[in-house]
Amino acid sequence: MGKKVTVVGAGFYGSTTAQRLAEYDIFETVVLTDIVEGKPEGLALDLNQSRPIEGFETKVVGATTGPNGEGYEAIEGSDVVVITAGLPRKPGMSRMDLLGVNAKIVRQVAENVAKYAPNAVVIVVSNPLDEMTALAQIATQFPKNRVLGQAGMLDSARFTNNVAEELKVPVSSVKTLTLGSHGDTMVPVPSKSTVNGKPVAELLPADKVEELVTRTRNGGAEVVALLKTGSAYYAPSAAAARMARAVAEDSGAVMPVCAWVDGEYGISGVYLGVEAEIGAQGVKRVVETDLTESELAGLKEAAEAVRAKQADVASL
Ligand SMILES: NC(=O)c1ccc[n+]([C@@H]2O[C@H](COP(=O)([O-])OP(=O)(O)OC[C@H]3O[C@@H](n4cnc5c(N)ncnc54)[C@H](O)[C@@H]3O)[C@@H](O)[C@H]2O)c1
């Protein structure tokens, strides 16, 4: 049978994710849901009308959902569910300012996902990301490997773009890595960042690398400040769609994601940005990479910062 993917939340992030997933043309169905009556149905119709032009057969189905789980039948049998429901940041806001309001939304969504799509892999994107990923696992009670969050792919893509622009080289020649949290304790990893295999540290002075690291950390805020209303969605949706595709294709691709860490890097019992092999069951395994002493210290600091907040979400 063909694969089915659901995107919960038909805002900017959700609708662009649905579009990317549909245009891959590997799914039988892409379901798009929202609580705003008619919005997901309208976007689904619009996307379906693009099929003859873009040349894909995937059917997009829109469904309005209600506060008591009305409409969630539409997600039944989903192999993957991407949760984008929730408020985005406004200029000057930190992701953590969204905690209370988005926790209510994500909990309600996750409980319905558990009920209607009990075998799905859940990919969380709602902010604050690390906390909402932990909350989705608690609310679904799914095995921890079947709940993961999107952050590292986006943050690495931003880092890569920053390096490519600085050195005026094609983005395809640049590899970067970003671990840690999707927030203040993000850990861009210069020692794993290369241009045509050459470490960026050999190509740029240390203060320039640090500048690019800082710009990466503030990558989301930079977009929010320019847009003035809403946050980024083209790069974020590209990242979430690739993760959903890796699950659907059971590809085993290694990607930086927010995953449950249980002993790797000497860190245990927390959702944290690490590299992981992605497949049909979500995270197949966390992949450890060599880090410098200061990068490892940064990752441990991120783990403790995130752990403190994740402990609070159970009560939200
Ligand atoms: N993880 C990341 O890297 C990353 C990047 C960008 C944005 N985000 C986050 O993604 C989320 C969505 O961003 P956006 O730009 O699409 O915002 P948006 O305001 O455009 O869309 C959010 C949508 O969620 C819907 N919604 C609210 N409650 C719902 C519920 N209970 N069920 C279903 N739908 C519901 C809203 O009606 C709205 O259409 C935000 O929390 C944002 O901070 C995360």
The ligand as a MOL file (V3000), in Angstrom:
LIG
                    3D

  0  0  0     0  0            999 V3000
M  V30 BEGIN CTAB
M  V30 COUNTS 44 48 0 0 0
M  V30 BEGIN ATOM
M  V30 1 N 11.6510 23.6910 14.4700 0
M  V30 2 C 11.9600 24.6580 13.6480 0
M  V30 3 O 13.0590 24.6980 13.1350 0
M  V30 4 C 10.9550 25.7260 13.3300 0
M  V30 5 C 11.2080 26.6470 12.3010 0
M  V30 6 C 10.2200 27.5880 12.0000 0
M  V30 7 C 9.0200 27.6130 12.7110 0
M  V30 8 N 8.8310 26.7120 13.7150 0 CHG=1
M  V30 9 C 7.5800 26.6750 14.5040 0
M  V30 10 O 6.5680 26.0410 13.7340 0
M  V30 11 C 5.2880 26.4680 14.2130 0
M  V30 12 C 4.3970 26.8630 13.0380 0
M  V30 13 O 4.9210 27.9840 12.3520 0
M  V30 14 P 4.1140 28.6670 11.1580 0
M  V30 15 O 5.0050 29.6810 10.5490 0
M  V30 16 O 3.4930 27.6310 10.2850 0 CHG=-1
M  V30 17 O 2.9310 29.4110 11.9770 0
M  V30 18 P 1.4860 29.8020 11.4040 0
M  V30 19 O 0.8890 30.7510 12.3860 0
M  V30 20 O 1.6050 30.2270 9.9740 0
M  V30 21 O 0.6870 28.4350 11.4150 0
M  V30 22 C 0.3150 27.7270 12.5740 0
M  V30 23 C -0.9680 27.0140 12.2460 0
M  V30 24 O -1.2780 26.1300 13.3360 0
M  V30 25 C -2.6800 26.0860 13.4050 0
M  V30 26 N -3.1260 25.5030 14.6810 0
M  V30 27 C -3.2090 26.0910 15.9050 0
M  V30 28 N -3.6800 25.2150 16.8110 0
M  V30 29 C -3.9020 24.0510 16.1610 0
M  V30 30 C -4.3910 22.7560 16.5520 0
M  V30 31 N -4.7350 22.5040 17.8120 0
M  V30 32 N -4.4840 21.8070 15.6040 0
M  V30 33 C -4.1350 22.0500 14.3200 0
M  V30 34 N -3.6740 23.2430 13.8870 0
M  V30 35 C -3.5480 24.2240 14.8000 0
M  V30 36 C -3.0960 27.5290 13.2090 0
M  V30 37 O -4.4670 27.6680 12.8870 0
M  V30 38 C -2.1700 27.9390 12.0600 0
M  V30 39 O -2.7620 27.7380 10.7860 0
M  V30 40 C 5.5800 27.6100 15.2040 0
M  V30 41 O 5.5200 27.1290 16.5230 0
M  V30 42 C 6.9970 28.0250 14.8490 0
M  V30 43 O 7.6720 28.6280 15.9320 0
M  V30 44 C 9.7680 25.7780 14.0240 0
M  V30 END ATOM
M  V30 BEGIN BOND
M  V30 1 1 1 2
M  V30 2 2 2 3
M  V30 3 1 2 4
M  V30 4 1 4 5
M  V30 5 2 4 44
M  V30 6 2 5 6
M  V30 7 1 6 7
M  V30 8 2 7 8
M  V30 9 1 8 9
M  V30 10 1 8 44
M  V30 11 1 9 10
M  V30 12 1 9 42
M  V30 13 1 10 11
M  V30 14 1 11 12
M  V30 15 1 11 40
M  V30 16 1 12 13
M  V30 17 1 13 14
M  V30 18 2 14 15
M  V30 19 1 14 16
M  V30 20 1 14 17
M  V30 21 1 17 18
M  V30 22 2 18 19
M  V30 23 1 18 20
M  V30 24 1 18 21
M  V30 25 1 21 22
M  V30 26 1 22 23
M  V30 27 1 23 24
M  V30 28 1 23 38
M  V30 29 1 24 25
M  V30 30 1 25 26
M  V30 31 1 25 36
M  V30 32 1 26 27
M  V30 33 1 26 35
M  V30 34 2 27 28
M  V30 35 1 28 29
M  V30 36 1 29 30
M  V30 37 2 29 35
M  V30 38 1 30 31
M  V30 39 2 30 32
M  V30 40 1 32 33
M  V30 41 2 33 34
M  V30 42 1 34 35
M  V30 43 1 36 37
M  V30 44 1 36 38
M  V30 45 1 38 39
M  V30 46 1 40 41
M  V30 47 1 40 42
M  V30 48 1 42 43
M  V30 END BOND
M  V30 END CTAB
M  END
